[in-house]
Amino acid sequence: MSNPSRAREIVVALAGSPNVGKSTLFNILVGANRFVGNWPGKTVDKYEGFFEHMGYRIRVVDLPGTYSLNALTEEEAIARDYIVSEKPDVIVVVANAVSLETSLYLAVQTLELYDKVIVAINKIDAASRRGIHINTEKISRRLGVPVVAISALKREGIHELTDYIIQVAEGKYPSRKLSLDYGGLGYYAKDLVEALSACKEMSRYPLQWAALRLLEGDVELEQLIKKTGCSSLQVLVEETRKKIEQDLGDPAALITASVRYDFIGKLVAESVTYTSVAGREFTENLDKIFLHPLAGPLASLLLIFAVLVLVLSVNTGFPIKQILELTGNEELAQLFETYTLSSILSSLFDTVSQFVSDFMTSHGAPPYLISLITEGIIGGVGAVLTFLPLIFIVFVAFGFLEDTGLMARIATVYHGLMSRLGASGKALMPLLLGFGCNVPAIMGTKILDTDKEKILVSMIAPLIPCQARLVILLFLASAIPATSTAKIIAVLAVYAYSLLLVAVAAKIASRLMGGGAKTELILELPPYHRPSLKVIWWYAWDNTLHFLKKAGTIIFMLTILVWALLHTGPQGYVQEATDSYARSIGEAITPLTSLIGIQSWQISLALITGFIAKEAVASTLIVMTGATNPSEAVQSLALTPAQLASLMIFTTVYTPCLATVSAFHAQFRDRRLTLILVLYTLIIGTLSASLVYHLLSLVMPG
């Protein structure tokens, strides 16, 4: 924890109407670090507190509960004066997810007055139980500020909220004031702006806002005008009010309130969806299956595997392709793989790359430029976009399970098992996704309720062997001089060891993060809902865009960097990796790989390219050895059984691929955590492989 005296302080004001959960949020944020006093010259209590986050000391001021900023009550006057006079770094307006249309009025008024605002929609869990689904991204785009769904009572969304507080305070999130179209009323307000600018005491208020408030009949601003002696301004305001009522037919206060509520009504209509809740009899009958001590876990597991097989098969062909190959249907397996989404996208980018290459070659472009554009830039874009269908369909599946109420049942029946690892039953879903791909496994931790659990599960998920690592295991096992049964046992042993590491790492991480005791699951089972296609679309699309914006940028940049290492060397641009800086790095780390019994720079280089994508280990070995397939490439290196076993363990456990690391960093935006992930998997992989190598070398020398 950073030193409070040296940490940058951010002042945050909490605003919200009574009963929206503002006080609960305040207590969750500051804990025991709070102080109670009185507002200057007022009888209302003043609550302040502080907490630290990412090296910042964040001071929170809990403004009195108020429905508006009209200054008609003492609480409203305090809230408005504080915003105008103190100009906090950030204002967090808390709204109620269950009665969003009513509680957004304060947010709209605040946004007309101030720009550095975050809207926290509280009680999102209660809304979900009632079949209310809120698209926060759409509301955010319309309001021009961050909008975060939270449950202060369950501490959901608090980490995201604190991250946004820092981003808004530092100007990294370009928030803006809200400007509504008041029609003809805006014309009359313009006449007052010039007069207001001549009154010095009014200069501390936004002039356009002050003009509208005066037309609405703001008593506090009128008294301020009288005190300052701006008598001509007072006369102008009164005359303009009368003229508005004559010309427009209604008082200005009624017009502005009508415009605001109309804006809020349209915003809610396009951003909130209501789904029907299943009848009690149907719920009880289905729960007899999903909550049964024996049938529940089995039904949930079958449902999970059905979802995972569907998601992964459509995207990558796994595991249907492997099953078809094992049953002797290799042609059908190849046909199936050809028409998966990832294969179609890969073929598309290969075609585009070849077209660009031919076009540039015909126009005399230098080879290095052709390679940079086709392999680096187009390849980098392809590396990002080929993940999008997988991410999207994963979140379609998660959205379906959440929206129907099934996710809560799965979490309940598996909580006992998962709590032994320091996680909740919900963690089972993203962890099982890891067998297909670690990227959606980490992205899938968004469904977990607490930041601690999200970090814990994201830390251990990369230890689960994904399908790409299975490919490596199979071709390495094929080179072992043993029977087919022994080779299968070797692969299963690696899987078993990986799962053991997951359990051990989870227990250790849980204790280091202050766990130790079993995680409690406080979960009110929601009624079953009929899934809404609109809600599932929102959920999947927003999360896919998050991956594209955050992790996609990192993947693309690192892909360009790796291209530079593989295609440049002391002589400049090179076409063969054997002359590149990558080979130099491979040779440089050979003393380190010798710890696991590997002295070959070709394998060292393959392990480096395996960081881009684990499948690259196979293609690199083929290129380096001139073989026609991975098994032949491994056999040409004449590795001993001990070296092969060591390599199987190391490639399964060591640092996850570039996309996984990027997804992790995009999820938590914490370099320290990302570095810990990279280093601890590398260290465990090295120690495990070294132990296996030296033990097997004693048993099977040579």
Secondary structure, 3 states (H helix, E strand, C coil): CCCCCCCEEEEEEEEECCCCCHHHHHHHHHCCCEEEEECCCCCCEEEEEEEEECCEEEEEEECCCCCCCCCCCHHHHHHHHHHHHHCCCEEEEEEECCCHHHHHHHHHHHHHHCCCEEEEEECHHHHHHCCEEECHHHHHHHHCCCEEECECCCCECHHHHHHHHHHHHCCCCCCCCCCCCCCHHHHHHHHHHHHHHCCHHHHHCCHHHHHHHHHHCCHHHHHHHHHHCCHHHHHHHHHHHHHHHHHHCCCHHHHHHHHHHHHHHHHHHHHEEECCECCHHHHHHHHHHHCCCCHHHHHHHHHHHHHHHHHHHHHHCCCHHHHHHHCCCHHHHHHHHHCCHHHHHHHHHHHHHHHHHHHHHHCCCCHHHHHHHHHHHHHHHHHHHCCHHHHHHHHHHHHHHHHHCHHHHHHHHCHHHHHCCCCCHHHHHHHHHCCCCHHHHHHHHHHCCCHHHHHHHHHHHHHCCCHHHHHHHHHHHHCCCCCHHHHHHHHHHHHHHHHHHHHHHHHHHHHHCCCCCCCCCCCCCCCCECCCHHHHHHHHHHHHHHHHHCHHHHHHHHHHHHHHHHHEECCEECCCHHHCHHHHHHHHHHHHHHHHCCCCHHHHHHHHHCCCCCCHHHHHHHHHHCCCCHHHHHHHCCCCHHHHHHHHHHHHHCCCCHHHHHHHHHHHCCHHHHHHHHHHHHHHHHHHHHHHHHHHHHHCCC
